[in-house]
């Protein structure tokens, strides 16, 4: 992964809203809180803290929204974590239920933030989980019932095989679960809108300000090449881009590549043949496909999560056959944009939100495992509550869960996980 100082050459960057460049850090600064990382986690933590009256300085190594926050599939989907019942021994039934409710709240935080700050990010409601096998439909029915038992406020409906063409113009699915409380948006414009909101609240935003060293203590000093920030509290929101800034946290998150292509504009009629209700969709395979329409009727098609640490040489050549397996009718369509980026995967797939061991004034949030668009906003809310002394117990639920360090260190952990994921893919074929 080559690190550029500019946003990835994506459809999102090409269609991003006008936004200011922010200065790089020079000289000595002080704040109540220093946030490292200018993606959704950092920006939303800064907003939450500024709204509570804290002075906040945020440092981003490149451009705000440069990482996964500005490159992702734009799918805003309910829930945090995978298989939350695994945490029953640690959190108990009430704790797991609280995690599930927070997974619903996470989407509502995005809804409220977009509305409150009038962020133009093409927010569109409607999402469908697609079933590749009949057994998955039974799982969808159980999921819908579980959501209703939590008091889920939005429409859920099962779609049978004979009706799935009303959701997606492809022959390979046997049904789905429609969720009108999830949806899709322009992720980079959301990040840029949140940066503007943070600035209006008084947050000091610095770009091109990579952190080179942290001096821990009762007061933290964060160093960059040309400046430093002294703060009472530090929040690390680096996710897949730790770059050895903190080895303990870096060892608990695995960077995994995910890739997207964007077609030429298809026109309203042809676009609606693919996705008649303009929903975001995702299938259930390990190497999943996810796709949706842009505001100008391009198909944005993503997936192919890579754990090897190496990007394909030609993303379009790699992803186009996957798109054509779903939509062979697009064989004549040009690919206008191709890009990739790193998402952060945790070993147990629960977002890692907590305090650094032995450093009570150092907090972190990372490892969203593919649910980052909503879970980052929840992380910001929980960090705001914890740092301001709002003892709801919600932050403590996440902080209680132990997160294994990936074996093998930096060199071996990606190949080891790649082998593990290959095993899961082979199981799907049985």
C-alpha atoms as one frame of an Amber mdcrd trajectory, in Angstrom:
protein
   0.000   0.000   0.000   1.654   3.221  -1.204   1.024   6.148   1.122   0.193
   9.357  -0.739  -0.365  12.713   0.925  -3.579  13.145  -1.094  -6.841  11.239
  -1.048  -6.899   7.974  -3.001  -7.769   8.465  -6.679 -11.321   7.207  -6.147
 -14.785   8.130  -7.358 -15.295   9.671  -3.928 -12.306  11.988  -4.266 -13.393
  12.973  -7.778 -16.901  13.834  -6.550 -15.984  15.258  -3.137 -17.487  18.499
  -1.874 -15.246  21.597  -1.797 -13.203  21.530   1.399 -10.329  23.512   2.882
  -6.789  22.294   3.344  -5.760  22.371   6.982  -2.293  23.440   8.148   0.397
  21.095   9.410   1.396  21.278  13.054   4.187  23.728  13.846   5.512  24.748
  17.227   4.087  23.997  20.652   0.361  23.580  21.306  -1.729  22.524  24.281
  -5.250  21.127  24.614  -7.417  19.186  26.997  -7.428  16.285  24.536  -5.164
  15.356  21.619  -6.733  13.007  19.065  -4.463  11.122  16.660  -6.214  10.102
  13.428  -8.486  12.100  11.160 -10.991   9.455  10.104 -14.498   8.909  11.448
 -13.265   7.743  14.870 -11.061  10.761  15.453 -13.454  13.318  13.973 -16.451
  12.034  15.905 -14.524  11.781  19.157 -13.447  15.395  18.619 -17.042  16.475
  17.955 -18.361  14.674  21.032 -15.677  16.218  23.251 -15.986  19.726  21.813
 -19.732  19.598  22.391 -18.949  18.784  26.036 -16.685  21.834  26.377 -13.227
  20.288  25.928 -10.479  21.918  23.892  -9.371  19.400  21.256  -6.424  19.215
  18.859  -6.605  16.577  16.122  -3.554  15.359  14.171  -3.874  13.568  10.834
  -0.795  12.138   9.100  -2.187  12.836   5.627  -5.590  14.289   4.655  -8.716
  14.172   6.801 -10.668  11.121   5.654  -7.586   9.728   3.867  -7.929   6.142
   5.107 -10.915   3.799   5.221 -13.253   6.645   6.180 -12.875   8.201   2.744
 -12.589   5.004   0.678 -15.113   2.485   2.021 -18.171   1.024   0.319 -20.460
   3.652   1.831 -22.761   1.029   3.353 -24.366   2.157   6.604 -25.477  -1.098
   8.216 -26.882  -1.832  11.670 -24.840  -3.713  14.242 -21.377  -3.927  15.749
 -19.285  -7.062  15.935 -19.951 -10.577  14.705 -21.442 -13.379  16.804 -21.922
 -11.312  19.953 -23.024 -14.392  21.934 -19.331 -15.317  22.181 -19.032 -12.555
  24.792 -21.705 -13.963  27.146 -19.086 -15.394  29.556 -17.480 -11.959  29.899
 -20.470  -9.615  29.697 -23.513 -11.719  30.584 -26.891 -11.563  28.852 -27.555
  -7.941  29.791 -24.147  -6.883  28.517 -24.573  -8.636  25.176 -28.051  -7.150
  24.803 -26.541  -3.709  25.443 -23.988  -4.296  22.676 -26.799  -5.203  20.288
 -28.746  -2.063  21.187 -25.646   0.073  20.714 -25.253  -1.490  17.268 -28.643
  -0.004  16.382 -27.868   3.328  18.047 -24.684   3.610  15.977 -26.679   4.115
  12.763 -28.915   6.661  14.472 -25.842   8.690  15.497 -24.921   8.986  11.807
 -28.511   9.914  10.931 -28.554  12.635  13.590 -25.092  13.981  12.760 -25.923
  14.338   9.068 -29.188  16.114   9.878 -27.823  18.382  12.613 -24.855  19.602
  10.576 -26.648  19.543   7.184 -23.969  17.292   5.649 -24.574  16.666   1.934
 -23.433  13.063   1.565 -26.172  11.427  -0.547 -27.633   9.599   2.480 -30.172
   7.064   1.144 -32.148   4.551   3.218 -32.606   0.923   2.228 -30.303  -2.098
   2.491 -30.647  -5.807   1.718 -28.677  -8.805   2.970 -28.597 -11.298   0.078
 -28.770 -15.059   0.570 -26.510 -17.267  -1.538 -27.944 -20.473   0.006 -31.426
 -21.427   1.303 -30.041 -21.994   4.812 -29.111 -18.317   4.985 -32.775 -17.338
   4.586 -33.582 -19.119   7.847 -30.792 -17.138   9.474 -32.334 -13.926   8.130
 -35.720 -14.843   9.637 -34.069 -15.383  13.026 -32.152 -12.111  12.677 -35.354
 -10.180  11.913 -37.070 -11.694  14.939 -34.100 -10.838  17.169 -34.113  -7.239
  15.926 -37.832  -6.892  16.588 -37.298  -8.221  20.121 -34.825  -5.348  20.642
 -37.512  -2.860  19.615 -36.003  -2.123  16.197 -37.957   0.844  14.864 -37.503
   0.308  11.122 -39.138  -1.911   8.527 -37.705  -5.397   8.083 -39.016  -7.809
   5.463 -37.923 -11.171   4.131 -37.741 -11.437   0.349 -38.372 -14.822  -1.264
 -36.451 -16.120  -4.268 -39.308 -15.352  -6.640 -39.345 -11.702  -5.507 -35.618
 -10.966  -5.183 -35.581  -9.490  -8.702 -37.449  -6.520  -7.206 -34.311  -5.790
  -5.150 -31.450  -6.890  -7.412 -31.342  -7.709 -11.114 -29.137 -10.782 -10.731
 -29.887 -14.507 -10.945 -27.577 -15.864  -8.252 -29.499 -15.107  -5.030 -32.185
 -17.172  -3.314 -33.704 -14.369  -1.249 -32.851 -11.585   1.142 -33.666  -9.481
   4.180 -34.575  -5.864   3.523 -33.768  -3.357   6.282 -35.070   0.175   5.828
 -33.108   1.384   8.871 -29.780   0.828   7.094 -28.644   2.429   3.855 -25.767
   4.045   1.986 -23.964   7.346   1.503 -20.895   9.133   0.081 -18.309   8.295
   2.778 -15.690  10.918   1.991 -18.267  13.709   1.928 -19.513  12.495   5.316
 -15.969  12.699   6.733 -15.372  16.143   5.219 -18.714  17.368   6.537 -17.845
  16.104  10.003 -14.457  17.829   9.790 -16.241  21.097   9.004 -18.582  20.529
  11.945 -15.626  19.852  14.248 -13.903  23.048  13.094 -17.065  25.082  13.776
 -17.070  23.633  17.299 -13.514  24.909  17.843 -11.495  21.751  17.213  -7.977
  22.522  15.951  -7.438  20.336  12.872  -3.964  19.621  11.475  -3.192  17.629
   8.314   0.144  16.283   7.011   1.133  15.956  10.681   2.290  12.402  11.232
   3.004  11.567  14.864   6.605  10.481  15.343   6.727   9.905  19.112   4.500
   9.950  22.178   5.746  10.780  25.670   3.294   9.165  28.083   2.615  10.405
  31.598   0.088  12.389  33.608   0.441  14.912  30.813   0.979  13.457  27.352
   3.262  15.060  24.780   2.645  14.114  21.150   5.456  14.924  18.707   5.361
  15.495  14.951   8.237  16.472  12.645   7.766  20.184  13.316   5.609  20.491
  16.411   4.208  19.008  19.563   0.947  18.928  21.491   0.711  18.700  25.255
  -2.589  17.329  26.514  -4.168  15.879  29.632  -5.754  13.102  27.587  -4.766
  11.266  24.399  -7.039   9.322  22.027  -5.464   7.017  19.426  -7.675   6.433
  16.381  -5.190   4.998  13.877  -6.992   1.709  13.117  -5.252  -0.045  10.188
  -2.571   2.650   9.893  -0.729   2.372  13.211   2.713   2.270  11.581   4.251
   1.072  14.870   3.092   4.168  16.747   1.928   1.915  19.579   3.034  -1.705
  19.278   0.529  -3.025  21.821  -2.449  -1.647  19.901  -0.912  -2.349  16.495
  -0.586  -6.048  17.308  -4.334  -6.332  17.954  -5.487  -5.022  14.587  -4.786
  -6.660  11.247  -4.792  -4.414   8.163  -6.778  -6.099   5.393  -7.204  -4.767
   1.863 -10.634  -4.170   0.360 -11.250  -2.981  -3.193 -13.897  -1.106  -5.174
 -14.532  -0.287  -8.808 -16.923   2.346 -10.150 -18.482   2.027 -13.584 -19.221
   4.843 -15.966 -22.646   6.488 -15.347 -25.259   3.953 -16.432 -28.269   6.223
 -16.754 -31.384   5.988 -14.600 -33.098   3.179 -16.514 -30.132   0.820 -16.724
 -29.096   1.496 -13.131 -32.581   0.621 -11.884 -32.445  -2.669 -13.766 -29.535
  -3.604 -11.493 -30.901  -2.232  -8.203 -34.589  -1.366  -8.724 -35.034   0.195
  -5.261 -31.599   1.862  -5.042 -30.620  -0.222  -2.027 -27.145  -1.114  -0.847
 -26.684  -4.891  -0.855 -24.212  -7.445   0.460 -23.994 -11.224   0.147 -23.021
 -13.669   2.879 -19.820 -15.263   1.607 -16.471 -14.935   3.385 -15.042 -13.123
   0.347 -18.216 -11.084   0.117 -19.523  -8.853  -2.658 -21.086  -5.537  -1.700
 -22.434  -2.990  -4.115 -24.745  -0.024  -4.578 -25.502   2.865  -6.910 -23.917
   6.294  -6.648 -25.954   9.488  -6.856 -25.034   9.758 -10.562 -26.048   6.140
 -11.281 -22.692   4.406 -11.372 -22.424   0.912  -9.961 -19.934   0.884  -7.069
 -18.871  -2.750  -6.692 -16.595  -3.842  -3.857 -15.270  -6.784  -1.935 -12.389
  -9.261  -2.249 -10.965  -8.723   1.223  -7.203  -9.463   1.079  -5.302 -10.588
   4.181  -2.000 -11.063   2.392  -0.827  -7.462   2.799  -0.366  -7.148  -0.992
  -2.720  -5.254  -3.296  -3.662  -6.601  -6.747  -1.494  -5.040  -9.463  -4.601
  -4.030 -11.405  -7.676  -3.611  -9.191 -10.081  -3.197 -12.115  -8.799  -6.368
 -13.815  -9.187  -8.197 -10.500 -12.659  -6.876  -9.588 -14.356  -6.636 -12.995
 -14.783 -10.448 -13.390 -16.403 -10.537  -9.939 -18.842  -7.828 -11.026 -19.611
  -9.694 -14.258 -20.366 -12.891 -12.340 -23.199 -10.962 -10.691 -24.157  -8.732
 -13.625 -23.043 -10.305 -16.931 -25.174  -7.666 -18.676 -22.474  -5.083 -17.830
 -19.856  -6.635 -20.149 -19.903  -3.529 -22.345 -19.542  -1.049 -19.481 -16.403
   0.997 -18.865 -14.727   1.097 -15.431 -13.973   4.737 -14.595 -12.407   4.375
 -11.131 -10.580   1.681  -9.169  -9.173   1.943  -5.666  -8.439   0.061  -2.499
  -7.666   0.677   1.134  -7.032  -0.977   4.456  -9.700  -1.918   6.960  -8.785
  -2.967  10.489  -9.729  -6.508  11.546  -9.753  -7.699  15.157  -9.384 -11.356
  16.095 -12.849 -11.527  17.692 -14.475  -9.017  15.269 -15.684  -6.700  18.073
 -14.576  -3.056  17.849 -11.736  -2.392  20.268 -12.649   0.597  22.448 -10.800
   1.086  25.702  -7.920   2.532  27.729  -4.277   1.679  27.194  -2.963  -0.638
  29.921  -1.076   1.337  32.571  -1.985   4.686  30.968  -5.361   5.809  32.401
  -5.369   9.014  30.326  -4.799   7.247  26.977  -7.842   5.935  25.111  -8.210
   4.152  21.778 -10.753   2.943  19.223  -9.950   0.591  16.332 -10.626  -2.731
  14.526 -14.159  -2.295  13.182 -13.903  -5.383  10.964 -16.011  -4.061   8.099
 -18.675  -2.239  10.132 -16.663   0.933  10.510 -19.084   3.446   9.085 -21.504
   3.121  11.987 -19.241   1.663  14.698 -16.776   4.570  14.502 -19.581   6.983
  15.326 -20.564   4.855  18.305 -16.903   4.780  19.406 -16.789   8.586  19.333
 -19.911   8.750  21.488 -18.557   6.258  24.030 -15.155   7.969  24.220 -16.892
  11.309  24.735 -18.912   9.812  27.581 -15.899   8.172  29.232 -13.498  11.122
  28.985 -16.122  13.562  30.284 -16.835  11.317  33.279 -20.330  10.382  32.113
 -20.422   6.965  33.789 -23.029   5.140  31.718 -21.136   1.840  31.858 -21.337
   1.575  28.069 -17.635   2.285  27.480 -16.763  -0.233  30.212 -18.630  -3.010
  28.393 -16.327  -2.689  25.394 -13.260  -2.145  27.574 -13.963  -5.392  29.487
 -13.627  -7.614  26.430 -10.093  -9.006  25.993  -8.642  -8.732  22.500  -6.000
 -11.276  21.459  -2.796 -10.127  19.818  -2.343 -11.633  16.353   0.429 -14.244
  16.352   3.507 -13.965  14.211   4.313 -10.285  14.572   4.159  -7.852  11.669
   5.751 -10.170   9.108   3.774 -13.361   9.734   0.348 -12.338  11.029  -1.085
 -11.459   7.576   0.011 -14.739   5.893  -1.274 -16.747   8.865  -4.691 -15.110
   8.697  -4.768 -15.495   4.912  -4.390 -19.256   5.394  -7.188 -19.245   7.971
  -9.551 -17.355   5.671  -8.743 -19.763   2.826  -9.982 -22.587   5.076 -13.284
 -20.763   5.628 -13.705 -20.207   1.885 -13.094 -23.897   1.226 -15.776 -24.743
   3.808 -18.279 -22.659   1.803 -17.794 -25.009  -1.145 -18.715 -28.108   0.856
